[in-house]
């Protein structure tokens, strides 16, 4: 395989697709009539598939079968988008669904630790948004995609890229309060990863402010965010800032509030708390939490969480 396909893009190469969004759409190139005639059933089926994929991912994590199915839908929808021409509500819905799908499949690839592939899927969604996206719903879905791209960058330690991407996402016009809260929650996590405690506090306040001012425009994909989710991001940020004692109350609340319907989130919260307690010097409690995580990990297909569990097990055993 070409070595370039194995490397994560960083710097201008990583953020260029998102920066292009600030310039607005490019003129549509002249093309032959599309081969796909859109209809309500086709577009509705794609929209339903995106939601089904999100539900599967929330339930089982990035299982190989789910990811294979998701990639197949993404590739098929890519062809539909490429062959569809014109404007109107159905085209707007198709483009929005494709951007939502790019975010979801990109997230699953990220969770499977297939980072270059995730980045390519994210960037493909951004390119569509730049070239054709005009509706507010498309813009808002794009802001979520950019924020997820930033989360991946922060997870991998590409702090400048993460900050630039989140700044771009936050500039999206007429953001619903729930979407603004999602972006702020991502900024909490990114601030912790770059060891910026003042930004952690600022963006936590911003996320809670938006959550406390709901409007009627919440997209379906933003309903996951709650104060418990912001607590989790805050705890992870303090952990990353090497201030584990500040992380404990946030992560403890997150573990207590974790729902069995979302086993990966539950596992993530338990691992975070185990890491935090270990760094606070309580090895016995950390091992108890690790035992709890071991009981959860069999129900979750997440290479990202499995890798975290193995690394933490070695650290606690040492």
N, C-alpha and C positions, 0 to 999 in steps of 0.2 A: 504494500500500500504506500502511496505517496506520503512521505514524512509530514508534509503540510497538513494532511488530513488527520494527523494524530495530535496536533497542537491546538491549544486554545488561543484564539485571537485576543489580544489585549491592546490597550491604548486606542489610537485612532481607528485601527482596524476593527476593534470590538464595538466601539460606540458609533461608528459612521452611519450604520443603518438607522439608529435612533436619532442622531443629529440631523439626518436628512428629513426626518418628520417635521422638524421645526420650519423647514423651508416651504412646506405645503406640497400639494400634489403636483406631479409633473404632467405636462400635456399628454393626453392619451395618443399613442401612436396609431397611425392608420393601419387597419387590419381587415382581413377578410371576415365576412359574417361568421359568428361563432357556430360551432358544431353542436352546442348544447342549448336546447330551448328550455329555459327555466320554467318550472311550474311549482305550485304550492306543495305538492306531495314530495317532490325531490328536495326542495329547500327544507321543508319540515322534517324530513327524514334525517338530513344532515344535522339540523339543530338538535333533534332527539338523540342522535348518536353522540354528540359532544357531551350532553348531560349524562347519558348512560356511562360514558367513559370516565367522567369525573366521579360518579358514584362508585364504579368499580375500583378506581384508584384510591378513593377514600376508605374503602372497605378492606382491600387486600394489599394496597401498595402497588408498586410497579412490577407485578408478576409478569413473567416472560410471555405467557399467553395473552394477557391483557395488553402488554406493550406491543406485541406483534399485531394484534387486532387494531390497536390505536394507530400504529404506523400505516397499516393498510388503509384505514379510513382517511388518514391525512393525505396519503399519496393519491387516492381516488378523488378526494375533494380538491386536491391541487389541480388535477386535470379538468374537473368541472369548472373551477374558477378560471383557468387559463382559456377555456373554450367559450365562456359566457361573455357576451358583449352587451353594451347598452347601460341604461340607468333605470332607476325606479325602485320601489320597495323590495321586490324580490332580490334584486342585485345587491342592495344594501344589506339585506338579511344574510345572503350567501357570504358576502365579504366579512361581515361581523362574525358569523359562525366559523369561518375559516381562521380568523385571527384568534378566536376563543380556542379553537382546536389546536392551533399552533402553540398557544400557551400551555394547554393541557398536555399535549404530547411532549413538548419541550420539558415540562416539569417531570413527567414520567421518566424521560431519558436522564435527566439530572439525578433523579432519585435512584436510578439504576447505575449511577456513576459512569454514564456514557456522555461525558461532558462536551467533547467536540461536536458530537451528533446533536445534543441538546441545543448548543449554540447555533448550529446551522438551521435547525427548525425555527428557533426564535427569530433569527435574522430573516428567514423567508417570510414570516408573518409581518415583520416590519416593512419589508420591501413592498408587499401587497398594500399595506396601509399607505405607504408613500405614493404609490403609483395610482391607486384607485379609490382609497377610502375617503368618503366625504361626509357621511352621516355622523351625528353625535355618538350614536351607539357604537359605531366602528372606532371612533376616536377613543371612547372610554375603554373598549376592549383592548385597544392598542396600548393604552397607559398601563393596564394590568399586565400585558405581555412584557412591556419594557421593565416594569417593577420586578417581575419574576426573573428576567434576565439579570437584573441588578442583584437579586438575592443569590443567584448562582455565582456571580462575580465576587460578592462579599464572602460567600462560603469558601471560595478558592483562594481568598486573600488578594484579589485584584481590587484594592480599595478605591483607587482613583476612578476606575471604570464604573464601579458600583455607584459612587457619588454622582458621577456625570449622568448615568442612566436615570437615577432617581430624580435628579433635577429636571431632566427632560420630561419624565412621566408626570411630574407635579405641575408642569406648565400646560397640560391639556385643558382646553376651554370647557367651562361649565361642568366641572366634575361633580357627580353626585357625592353627597357627604360620605356614603359608605366606601366609595372608590378612593376618595381623598384619605380616608382612614386606613385603607389597605396600603396605600403608598407610604403614609406616615409610619405604619407598623414596620414596613420593610426598611425604612430609614432608621428606626430604632435599632434593628438588628445590625445594619451596616455600620452605624455609629459605634456600636460596641466592638465590632470586628476591627475597626481602625483605632480603638482605644480613645474615644472622644466622649468622656462622661457628660460634658455639658450638652452635647448634641443628643445623647440618650435621653436626658431629662426633657429637653425641648421637644423632641419628636414624640415622646410618650404623651406629653401634654397635648400636642397637636392631634394625635390619634384619638385620644379620649374626648377631646373637644368635638371632633367630627362625629364620633360614635354617639355623643350626647345630643347631637343636632340632626336627627334622621330626617330624610325627605322621602318622597314617594317614588324616587327614581332609582332605587337600589337594583342593580343587575343581579340576576340569579347567582352568578359566580362570586359575588361579594358578600353573600349572606353568612359565610363561615366566620367572619371576623366578629369577635366579641371582646369584652374586657378581659376575659380569661386568656384570649389569644394575645392581647397586648401585654398582659402579665408575663406570658411565656417569652415573648420577644424581649421584654425588659430584663427578665432573669438571665436569658442567654447573653444579653448585652453586658450585664454586670459580670457574668462569668468570663466573657471574653476580655473584659477590662481588668481581669485579675482582682476583682473585688467580690469573692464568693459569698462573704457574709451578707452583702447587700442583695445577692441573687436568691438566697434561701427562701425568704417569704414569698416572693413572686413565683418561684418554681414549685414550692410546696402547694400553693393555691392551685397551680395549674394541674398538678398531679391529682389533687382532690376533685377537681372539676372535670377531669378527663372522662369522656364518654366511651363505653365499650363499642359503640357504633363506629368509632374512629380509632382502631387499634394502633395504627402507625403513629398518630399524634400522641396516644397514651404512652407508647414505648419511647418516643422521643422525649416526652416530659420526664419519664422515670430515669432515662439515661442522663439527661441534663442535671436532674437533682442528685443522682449518684455521683456524678463528676463534681458537682458543687460541694456536696458533703465530704467527699474525699479530700478536696482541696482545703476544706475547713479543718481537716485533721481527724475526722471521725471515721476510722476505717471500718469498724464493725457495722455501723449504719449504712455505709457505702456498699458493703458486701451484701447486706440485706436487700438493698434496693437493686443491686445487680442480680440477685436471685429472682427478684420480682420481674426484672426485665427479661431474664431467661425464660420465664413462664409465658411472656408475651411474644417473644421473637418468632416462635414457631407459627404464629398466625399472621405474620406480616412478611410480604415479599418485597423487601427494600434493601438493596445492596448498600445504600448510604447508611441505613441504620445498623445493618449487620457489621459493616466496617467500623462504625462508631462503637458498637458493643465489644468487638474484639479488641480494639485499641484501649478502651476503658478497662476491660477485664485484665489486660496485661499491666496497665498502670496500677490498678488496685492490688493485684497479686504481688507486684513488686514492693 
